[in-house]
């Protein structure tokens, strides 16, 4: 069985420059640890041959990399301009009401993390909501209870 270090070395071998392996290595570390804890960042940096600060600087730029623990399920609402114009704020408020938390928080049972994101790339199908990286398009506040029910396993 290969170690994390060995897996990152294999990633680095795919690219002409080790920097190109940074994102795949961070994703691998997140899969292993659940999020990019300080220990995970150190482990990733060691395998890449860089510093934890460099790894953290990359991780802070991308929405899909998490520096704090997240729930078993991730619910994300796009709030970029096209979604905002289609009513994203009302969708956010509906999720907050249904989940009993604010954007950026995780339910008390650790099951669902809810957050807003800058763009999910579905501008022509706004408002877009991603649930565990599966897209729901043309979401309105009226559709939120059904989405939450499905995430909780009630649908």
N, C-alpha and C positions, 0 to 999 in steps of 0.2 A: 504494500500500500504506500502510495507516495505521500509525502508531507506537503504542507502548504508551501514551504520554501521550494521544493522540487517542482510543484505545479507552476509557481511564478517563474522559475527558471525556464520552464518549457514555454511559457507565454513570452518571455523576453527573447527567446530564440526565434520566434516567429517574425520579429521586427528588426529592421536595420539599426534602430536606436531604442535603447531601453525605455525612454520616455513614452513611447507608444504603447508600452505594456502597462502603464500606470492605471488607466481606467479598468481594463480587464482584471488587474490584480486587486484593485479596490472592490470591484464587484465580487470577486472570489472571497475576499476577506469578509465582506458583509454577509455573504451566503453562509460562511462558516460560523460567524459570531452573532448574526442577527442584526447587527449594526456596527458602525465603525467606532468602537470604544478606543480609548487611548492605547490599550494593549493591542488591539487589532491594527491600529495605525502604526505602532512600533513594529509589529510583526511584518506588516506589508512593506514598510520602509526598509527593514533589514533585508528582506528578500529582493527588493528592487535595487538596493545599494544606495539609498538616499536617506533623507531625514523624515521623521514623523511630521514635522512642520510642512514639508513639501506635500506629503500625502494629504494632510488636513487641508492645505490650501486648495488642492484640486477637489477634494470631497465637498468643501463648502460651496463650490460653484454649481454643483449639479443637484437637482431636486431628487433624483433617484438614489442618491447616497445619503445615508442617515447617520448623523453623529450622536443621536440619542436613541434609546430603545423605542421601538414602534410596536404597535399591536400586530396580532396575527393577520389581520386584514387591514388594508390601506384604502381609504376612500379619499379621492382627490377631486376638487372642483377647479376647473380652469377659470381664472378671473381676468385673463387678458382682454383687450378691447372688444373683439367680436363677441366673446361670451358675456362680457359685462353689458354690452348693448342688448343682448338677448335675455338679460335678467339673471345673470350669475349670482348677484348679491342676494336675490330672493331665494335662489337654490341653496346658497350657503346657509342662510337663516333657517330654511326648512330642515337641513341636515342638523344644524345645531339644536333645533327644537326636538327632532326625532331622537337624536343621540344623547341629548342632555349634556352637551359639552360645547366648548368653543373651538373654532378652527385652530389647529396646532396642538390639540390635546388628544389623549387616549382614554377610552372608556375605563372605568374602574376595574373591570375584569380583565383588562389587557387584550381584549379581542379586536377592537377597532381603533385605529388612529385616523382622525379626520383632519384634513388640511387643504389649504388653497395652494394652487400652483400657478406659475406665470403663464404657461402655455402647454397644451396637450396636442397641438397641431391639428385640431379638427375645426378650424375656423368656420368652415362652410356648414357645419353641423352643430352650431352652438345652441345651448350650453353643453359642454362636454364634461362628463364625470368619468373618472377612471376608478374602477374597483378591482384591486389586485391586478392592475395593468390591463384589465379588460374594459373597453370603452363603452359607455352609454352615451348616445347622441340625442340632441334635441330635448334635453332634460328640463323639465319645469318643476316648480315646487310640488305640484300634484303627483309627480312620479316618485318623489323622494321616499314616502313610506314603503312603497313596493321594493325599491332598491335596498333600503335598510332591512326590510324583512328578509330579502334574499340573502343578504350578507350574514344575517343572524341565523339563517337556516330555517326561516319560517315560511318560505315560499317555494 
